[in-house]
């Protein structure tokens, strides 16, 4: 489970991507700015053309833009699901619980994101996440994300699971 819930990439890949992004971007900057002085740049220009390194840098940047665009779409979908889950929860509370459980997928997605937020370094985010998880679940499972994670896994198995 990654920091933002179940993502399209594995958590190890996401962590490495975040760590390597500044290095890759600095590398692209170095290639573009220092290209005339880089060892082997004359060979690359002779072999692949005058603009080969510039084209490679643009290709790397284009790939990063596409990856970031995909990630923004994924996050938008997740956050929309969380908002829908909270709206549904508020309607269910207002109707005396008659609407509870209409969209369990959105409820679980909201739980995933809030559990991930419990691991934040910011105490305000942790407190807000705990408050909203307590509202979502109907009981307080404490400050430990593991207890909330256990609740989530039980809900994912199904409501009648032990």
N, C-alpha and C positions, 0 to 999 in steps of 0.2 A: 504494500500500500504506500503510495507516495504521499507527499505533503498535501496535495489537493484532492485526494480521493483516488479512485481508480482511473488512471490515465491510459492513453493509447500506447505510451512507451513504458517499459519497466522502470522501476524507481532508480535502479543503478544507472541506467542509460540517461535518465533525466538529470540525475545528479552530476554525472560526468559532462553532459551537454552544458549545464549551467556553469561548471567549473572551467570548461575549455573555451566557452564562447569569448571571454575577454582575450584569451591568448590567441585564438584564431583571428579575431578582429585586429589585434595588434600586429599579427603576422601579415595580414593583408595590407595594413597601413605601411608596414616596413617594406613590403615588396613594391608597393606603388611608389612610395617616396624615394626609397634608396635603390631602386631597380638598376640605375646605371652603374652603381658601385658594388652590386652583389656579385659574389664569385659565381661564375657559370652563366651569368646573364647574357654574355656575348654569345655563348654556345646556344642558349635557348633562342635568342633572336635569330641567329643564323639557321638554326634547325626548323623553327616553327613560325618565324616571322617577327617583324618589328614589334607587334602589339601582343605577343603571346602571353607575357606575364600580366599585362593589363586585362586581357580577356579572361585569364584564369582568376584574377582577383574579382572581376565582375561576376563570374560564374559562382564563386564561393559566396559572395554577398547575396546574389539572387537566391541561392539555396537557403541561406539563413533567413531571408525575408519570407520565403515560402513556408519554412518550418515555423517561424513565428506567427504567420498568418493562420496556419493550421492550429497552432496552440491557442491563439485568441478565439478561434471558432469553438474549440473544445471547452475552454473556460467559459465562454458565453453560454454554451449549452448547459454546463454544470450550474452556473449561477442562476440561469433562468429556471432550472429545475428546483433549486433551493428556494427561490422566491415563490414558485408555485406551491411547493410543499408548505411553506409558512402561511401563504394565503389560505390554502385548504385547511390547515390546522386552525387558523383563526376562525374560519367559517364553521368548522366542526365544533369549536368551543362555544361559538355564538348560538349554534343550533342544539346545544345540549349533547353533543357527541354523535348525532345521527349520521353525520357525513364522514366520520373517522374511517380511514382505511380505503377511501376511494382510489387513491393513487399511492400505493405502497412504494413504488419505484422512486417517485420524487421524494418521499419521506426518507427512504434509505440514502438517497444521494445527498439530501440535506444533512443527514447524520454523518455521512462520510466526511463531508467538508467541515462540519463543526468539530468532529473528533480530530481531524488534522489541525484545525486551528487551536485546539487545546495544547498542542506542542509548540505553540508560538513562544518567542522570547518576551513578547509584550504582555504584561499582566492584564491590561485592559481587554485585549483580544481574548485571552484565556477566560476571564470572568464573563465576558459577553457570550462566548461560545458555550460555557458551562450553563449559563442561564437559559440559553435557547435550547440546548440539549435537554435540560430538565423539563422545559415546556414540551418539547417534542416527544419525549419518552414518557413523561408523566410522573417521574420520580428522579431523585438526585442520586447519581451513582458516584459522586465524589469528584476529586480533582485529577485522579489517575486516568489517563487516556486508555490504559489497558482494560479497565472495567467497562468503559463505554465501547471499546472495540469488541469485547466479548458480547455485549448486548447486540451490537450490529451483526456480528457473525450469527448469533442465534436468530435474529430477525431474517437474515438472508436465507437461512435453512428453511424457514417457514414458521408461522405463528404457533403451530402445535408441537414444535420440536422441543426436546428437553434442554 
